[in-house]
Amino acid sequence: MGSFNQMCMVSNVPVKPDAAVKVFFLVSNGDYRNQKTIMTGAMPNPWSAFKVFGGMCVDAIYRGYNRFDVVKNEKSDYLLDLLKKLSNEPDMDFPKIFELIDEGKLACPSFTRENVFMNIACVHDFAYEELIHHEESGKAGLKEKLMEQISRINEVINKANNDNHLPSEDKAERAKDLMLRHMNFFDEYTPMCLDNDLGKCAFYLFSQHRPELTEEEVFDRIADDLVFMGGLYELGVTLSPKSLNHEIANESLREKMLKKGMEYFLNDYYDEESVEVRKRVKVIQEITKQNLTDYLEECGEYMPGAQEDFERFIEKHEGERHVYIEAKNVESLLFLKESLRDKHQDVLILL
């Protein structure tokens, strides 16, 4: 079998060797007996196939099929520890983990459902950053939500510590520990089938792994990954070995990410030996004269003046094969203004 590259699950572009990527460890939810159902997209929700193990990713350099150089930092240490616990192999390292996942041999005694297995997904650094920036306003909202929850928990703890009739300080701290354990921002994308919530709540477990960090410092470490998963939700990306776009996706965001991916593929995927030229991808809408005729016959009575406007347009361009309309001029054509859902893209009308 020949070697082949990973695909970026956001941009749908191949990942070439030496590319900077984010690697997500995915755990299947155990509801599907094999990958056939997953690959055909027969799933009710985008998160039905896999979920993000540990709630975060690792930074890595892709070296070839199933080979990554993982950047050592707080997040990679945390996920490696989780994976060691999952496999009951204290000497496990990332190369061995990638090998076992690829072979389907990663021992998972902590899984509590049948047919659970692990996979990996890659995201180009540029695609990750694009999605973070798209959703960066959400980071403030996440932080506010987090700190509100922590504040409420601390109020309970303080009340318990100051009331002789309530649990002791130790019990109160254990109550806080329990409440933090169940805090999560994206249940859809984090695993629910792991014994003892291994990898379920990124905030809680990362806090336990790095006890020297404050709540705000913990949030700063993992916020981008949480925001990224919010972007995945909006994209409608199904977490599977093959990227699938779901019908509930934000179409404009999906289009933006596909354009960015194609521009990366055209400009950065191959090495240029001649003068550097940057290529740009543009999406236009295409519609035929017959499409417009049929639509106006059906709905024209609800759009006063649209039929007459269309007839003048056809007469003006008689003999032409097509007419290109820039987005800025769409509003000036009544029949287009009332017919198109997306008025912010250029239009090619085939006559």
N, C-alpha and C positions, 0 to 999 in steps of 0.2 A: 504494500500500500504506500502510495506516495505521501510526502509531507505536505501539509497544508496549514494555512494560517488561521488564527482566531478571527472572529468577526466582532466588531464593536456593537454591543446590543442597543446603542442609542443612535449612532450615525449610520449603521448598516454598511460600514466600510471595512474591508479587510485590515487587520493589524499587521504591519510589516515588522520584521526583526529590528530590534534596537529602538522601537517606539516606546515612548513613555505612556503607561496605562494605569488605570485603577483596576484592581482585581477584586471581584466579589465572590465569596464562597456562598454557593446556593444550596439550600437543603429542600428536597422535595417534601410536599405536604403529606405524602403517603396515600392520597386519595385515588391515585391513578396506578393501574397495574403495569403499565409499560409506557414507553415514550411515544407510541403511535398516536395516542389521544392528544398528547402535548403538542406534537409536531403538526397535527392537522388543525390545531386551534380550536378544538371542540371543548371550550372551557367557558363557564359563565362569567368569570371575572378575570382581570389581568393578573391577579396574584394567585390564581388557582394552581399553577404548576409548581413554582418554587418560591422560597422566601430567602431574604438575605441573612445569612448566618452571622450572628454577632451585631447586626445592625450597622455595619460599617465595612469599609474596603481597606485594602493595603495598596501602597504605591509600589510600582514595579516597572522593570524594563523587560519587554517581551524579547526573548532570544530565539524563538522558534517554537514549533508545535510542542505544547506542554512544558515549555521551559521558560521560567521567569526568574529574574534577579529581584527579589523582594527587598525593598528599602527598609532597613531596620530603624524603627522608631517606636513610639509608645503604642500606636495602633497595631502595628505588626506583632509586637510582643504580646499584646492582649489577645489577638486572634490566634496566635500560635499556642498560647496557653490553653485557650478554649478548645482548640483542635486536639491538643495533647490529652486533655481530660475526656474529650469525646471518644478518642480511640484507645484510651488507657495505655498509651505509649509515651512515657516521659521523655524518651530520647528522640521523638519524632522531629523532623525539620521540614521546611517548606518543599524542597525538592522531592522528598519522599511522599509528602502529602499530595503533591501534584501527580506523582506517578500512580499512587494508589487510587486517587479519584478517577484518573484516566482509565485505569484497569477495572474500575468498579469494585475494588477490593478494600476500600477503607472500612475497617471494622468500626461499627457504630453501636456498641452495646447500650449507649444512653438513649437511643431512639426508642420511642414507646409505641410506634405504629409499624405495621408491616409495610414492606415495599418502599421504605424510605431510602433515598440515596442522595449523594452529594454531586454537585457539578460546579463549574466555575464560569464566570462571565467577565469579559473585558470591556472596558470603556476607554476610548482615547482620552488623554488628558484634555485636549481641546474641546471635546464634546462634554466632558464633565464640567469644565469651567463655563462653557456656554449655558449649560442648564443651571448651574449655580447662580450665574449672573441674572438669568431670567427670573429666578425665584428668590433673589437675594433679599427682597423686601420681606419674604417669609421668614428669614432668619430672625429678624427682630420680633416677629410674632411668636416664633417658637421659644425664643429666650424669655419673652414676657410670660408665656404660658407655663414654662418650666419654673420660673422664679415664683409665680403665683402658687403653684402646687407645693413647692418647697416651703413657702411662707406659711401656707395653711397647715402643712405637716408640723412645722416648728411650733406653731401656736398650740397644736394638740400636745406636743411634747412638753412645752413650758407649763401648760395647764396641769398636765399630769405630774410634773415635778413639784409644783407648788400646792398640790392638793393631797392631804394625807389620806383621803379616802380613795384616791386613784392609784393605779399601779406604781410601783417603785421606779426609780430612774432607769434601772436596767431593763425593766419591762417596757417602759416608755420608749427607750432606744430601740428595743426589738420591734416595737410597733412602728416606729419610723422606718426601720430597716424593711419591714414588710410592705409598707405603703410605697416606698421608693422602688421596691422591686417590681411593682405593678404599674409604674409610670412608663408609658411608651407613647410615641408620637405617630408611628405608622405601623399599627398592628397588621395591616394588610401585607407588609413586606418583611415582617420579622417572624421567625419560626415559632410555632405554638406546640410542636410535637416533641419537644426535647424534655427529658426528665430533669426535674429541679430547675426548670426554666433556663437551662444552659443556652446562652446566646439570645434569650428572648428580649430582655430589656437592656439596650445598649448603655443608657445612662447609669443605671444601677450597677451593672457588672463592671463597667469601666471605672466607676467610682471606687468599687471594691478593689480593683486591680491597681489603681493609683490613689491610695488613701491620702497621700500628701497634698492632693489637689483640692481646691475648693469647688463648690458646685458650679460657679461661673467658669472656672478654669476647665472643668470637665466638659461643660457645654461648648466652650471655645474649641476644644479638641475634636468634638464629634459633630458640631453644628452643620458643617458643609455636607457631610454624608446624610444627615437627616433632611436637609434642604434638597439634596439631590434626589432622595427617595420621594419627596413631595413632587419633584419634577417628573420622575418616572410615573407617578400616579396620574399626573396631568397628561403625559404623553400616552398613557394607556399601554405602556410596554409590558408585555408578558415576560416574566423571568423564566427563560428556558434556554437550552443550549443554542437554539436558533431564535433570533429576535423576531417577535411578532407584534404587530401593531393592532390594538383592539379598537372596536367600533366606538368606544366612548372617548377616544383620544381627542385632545385639543388639536384641531386640524392645523391651525396656523403655527403652533409650536412644533408639531411633527414636521411640517413643511420646512420650517426654519432649520431644524436639526438635519434633515435629509440634504438640504442645500449646503449646509456647512460641511457635511460629510463628503459630498461630491466634490466640493471645492478643495477639500483636503486631499482627496484622491487624485484630482487633476493636477494639483500644484505641488504637493509635498510627498506624495507616495513614491514617485519616481525621481531619480536624480537627473537634473538637467545639465547638459554639457554646453548648450548654446546660451545666448543672452536670456536673462531671466524674464519671463513673461508670466504675469499673474492672470489666471482665468477666473471668471466669475460666472456663477450659475443664476439664471433668471427663470422664474416660473411665469408662464402666461396662460390665460384661459383661451380655449378654442371652442367656438360655437359655429354651427352652420346656419345658413339662411333658412333651411327647412326646419331646424330646431326652433328658431325664433317664430317662423310662420305658424307652426303647430301650437306653440305656447300662447301666442297672441290670439289664435282662434279659440283657444280654450279659456283664457283668462282676460282677454282684451277688454271685455265689458267692465271689468273692475279697475281698468287703468285708462281713464279718459285721455285721449290724445295720443296714446302710445301707438295705435295702429297707423294713424296718419303720419306720425313721425317716422315709423318704420318704412312706409311706402315712399316717402320723400328720400330717405337714405338709400333705398334700393335704386330709385331712379337716378340719383346723383352718381352712383357708382356702377351704373350699367356697363357691362363689358369687362369689368375687372374680375379677377379670380378670387381675390381676398382683400380685406381692408384691415389694417392694423390700427387699433384704438388705444392710445395711452390711458393709463388709469385716471390721470387728471381730467380727461375729457369724457369719462363714462357718465358723469352726472349730467352732462349737457345733452345727452341722447336719452330721451324719455323712455324709449322702448328697452334700452339697456339698463337704465337706472332702475326700472321696475322689474326687470327679469332676472338680473344677476344677484346672487346671494353675496358674493365677494366683489365689492366695488373698488378694491384697493390694488387690483392687479390689472396689467395690460390685457387687452382682448384681441384675438385674431378671429375675424368673422369670415368664414368661407362661403363665397357666393356661388 
